[in-house]
Amino acid sequence: MVNNGALMQYFEWYAEPGSLWNQLKEHAKELAGDGITAVWIPPAYKGMAGVNDVGYSGYDLYDLGEFDQKGTVATKYGTKDELIAAIRALHGARIQVYADIVLNHKMGADRRERVIVDEYDIDDRNRIINRDIKIESWTRFTFPGRKGAYSKFKWDWRHFDAVDWDEKQKRNGLFLFKGKGWDSQVDSEYGNYDYLMGADIDLEDDDVIRELTRWGKWFVHITDVDGFRFDAVKHMNFSFYRGWLNALRGEEKKEFFSVGEYWSADMNAIKAYLEASSYEYSLFDVPLHFKFCQAAASNGGFDLRAIFDDTVTQYNPVKSVTFVDNHDSQPGQSLESFVPQWFKPLAYALILLRRDGYPCVFYGDYYGIPHDGIPEGRPWLTPMLRARKECAYGPQHDYIDDPDYIGWTREGEDGRVGSGLAVVLTDRGEGYKRMYAGSRNAGRRFYDCTQSFSEPVTIGEDGHAVFPVRGGSVSVWRPVTA
């Protein structure tokens, strides 16, 4: 992560098929100008639904939009050549690229197999309800459209732990293959949350580990990505990505900044995961996301002094990737928990303009979500991004001392013209905070880049000033420059 870096998740669930890679290429310089220093791109390989697959139903990891499979050559986002061109454009704009990868499961098998399984209770994965039953599972992956290019590895039931569909009886269930076991190092929800969907990959199988490591090395050579976003880590052996990532780092001599998605508000579970993975990569601050939801829904009743309590950012800010919303929390998705529009500027100020955490901006907040009538937030997001890029430096002074009105300042740094800022926000009525902006700013005028106030504030000789804020909003005050 570069100094004051800002990450963007460059997709949302309902993005139109066929154009994302080309659009990203065209937007590279614009994003850099706004202060984006890295983008998280969606899964780039072929999914079971072809051109309509968002990417989380992965079929062929080696098909980046190059082979005629699942009814299409291109993925939902474009072709392999368009992907590589977009990454080159981003690198040309000095923007890093983090690739979303899904190694928990596979879907869209080419053939089915007859296997013996034990059926488990879906709500208690430690309880068997049927032993030694025969089912037909969709677990044979041969990739006929690729014809062995890049890898000749073929997947069958031995490379998986479980499935949730019996083609023989056309029924759902939770079926663990005979001779297999649930991974023990996973989230404890439902007793054991190893299984999520599709054909659950056996991450303790030596052949699987070798193949997925081989694919990872191939993928970074082909794409030149700078890092990864790991999907669904709470369902995967906690040590898997530690070993996988270290194998890539060792060969490529590259950091590969990475962040995992552990969707839970339970900080004890998150701490356990970070410890088990030896803090080799970061985690999204899901507890902070839920704090934003709670604050927005409380009608002013949330105690803003507690906004960072029991969050990844509070526990380990170096390993925290902060966000407001994403493709899973947006309207209509299984983890829907969308932060209301009125609170979004407050939430983004809390992640973009403070010292701790690595902030991630959601495509749907930036460009809008036409599918659900969500307007673009770029008019108010861009001033905050630019304030982060240009102003958010130097010592930070917190005034998180009132349940309804909180703020903080950054003094700025010598050599950074125009640096320094003051932020004040509230979930109640109009108010103000008297805060110390630093003696280096004495006599300087600060203006509100959110344009809630037209008159500037002058910093006193003692470095203090009174910074106002409108009701239910945030004001970001930055120095006036000639």
ZIZI-V229475 format. One record per helix or strand of 2 or more residues. SS is the DSSP state (helix for helix, strand for strand). FROM is the first residue (numbers start at 1). LEN is the number of residues. If there is no record, write none. Layout:
ss=[SS;SS]
from=[FROM;FROM]
len=[LEN;LEN]
This chain:
ss=[strand;helix;strand;strand;helix;strand;helix;strand;strand;strand;strand;helix;strand;strand;strand;helix;strand;helix;helix;strand;helix;strand;helix;helix;helix;helix;strand;helix;strand;helix;helix;helix;strand;strand;strand;strand;helix;strand;strand;strand;strand]
from=[7;20;38;46;50;58;80;96;105;111;124;157;160;171;199;206;227;233;240;257;267;282;286;304;312;317;320;341;358;363;370;378;396;405;421;431;439;445;457;464;474]
len=[3;15;4;2;3;3;13;6;2;11;18;3;7;7;3;18;4;3;13;4;10;3;12;3;4;3;4;12;5;4;3;13;4;6;6;6;3;4;2;6;6]
